[in-house]
């Protein structure tokens, strides 16, 4: 079956707010009703059998962004429970003319070439921007007062309307953090296995702080505006080694993979394939080719290869760009035994942990690639529940699965490793700070 379309936050807010109170209350009582209905796709049209009625979706480029794109066979459309229940099951997407989320999605093909700076430079906010921040502050306060589990359709609609407004007005960081709050609260209310309470706390905290600063002229700074697209600057010639490829499933409806590479000075870089979608596109993204300086190679191959890149361009957070002059060729693969990775593994793990926490105050867009990664050298102790315990000589760490599900093999691999106590092991792990931004 085709991937389900996404819905524009502004449209979902409009339809939710215009629905009768009894319809919203019914949705709040049964948030997963449409999940059990029969969904089918033919060409670009979706049909959902909703207990004898038929809901239709006609997205454009995978996005439902207008009331003209939706309908229901019942007489109340578009103010009916069937339509609202179906739309509440769709992931939130980007409306026409909006920028990708600065904090979670920016792929190599969206790079500015040859270091063109496209960073937001606004230092002062207009009245409409401050009004949008004030509205988001009130919406966030309402969620905080009532609790995320109790944040029903009306509370979420207010947040979605504010997200739409923030995106239009260039308040990128505020819109992004609020979008993650909505997605996490949806998961909480649906009792989803993917819900992460630490992530929700971190996102809600960031949303409230950002809104509080932007609504007050004395506290707003350009950092709290966020950026629409990253700036890519020349980085000279690089010799890179692939480290690993990580599956990525964001709370804002994006999925794909990110490949990490390291140079001889131990600086880390990334290449990504992240698009709107769910868990079903993880394997697809792993096998899709990337364009690095005219070299077409899959992520699966990239993480196992070495590269020489001439006239490379990179962003502040280590993303490799696609500059017009950039040329790349493969070279001998040294992987984790190369100079760059070996230096990272030789660094005391306590010092690595301190470096991670030192990076936390930096806004997410400016944290270096791999800022929260630990390069660990130790011996397997065994399993503690589903966690693999690693003895580092002067301490122990528990390694847990970063993602659950049949599409990834984290837990299965950890369980196999746990059956070999005493085995020497090199591991690259992400420190769970609970505040990834």
Secondary structure, DSSP 8 states (H G I E B T S, - for coil): -----EEEHHHHHHHHHHS-HHHHHHHHH-TTGGGGSEEEEETTEEEEEETTEEEEE--BTTEE-SGGGEEESSTTTTSSHHHHHHHTTS-EE--TT----TTT---GGG--GGG--------S--HHHHHHHHHHHHHHHHHHHH-GGG--HHHHHHHHHHHHHHHHHT-HHHHHHHHHHHHHHHHHHTT-TT--HHHHHHHHHHHHHHHHHHTSTTT--GGGG--SS---EEEEEEEEEEEEEEEEE-TTSEEEEEEEEEETTS-EEEEEEEEE--GGGHHHHHHSEEEETTEEEEHHHHTT-EEEEEEEEE-TT-BB---TT-EEEEE---GGGSHHHHHHHHS-HHHHHHHHHHHTTS-GGGS-TTTTEEEEEEEEEEEETTEEEEE-SS-EEEE--SS-STT--HHHHHHHHTTSTT-EEEEEEE---S---
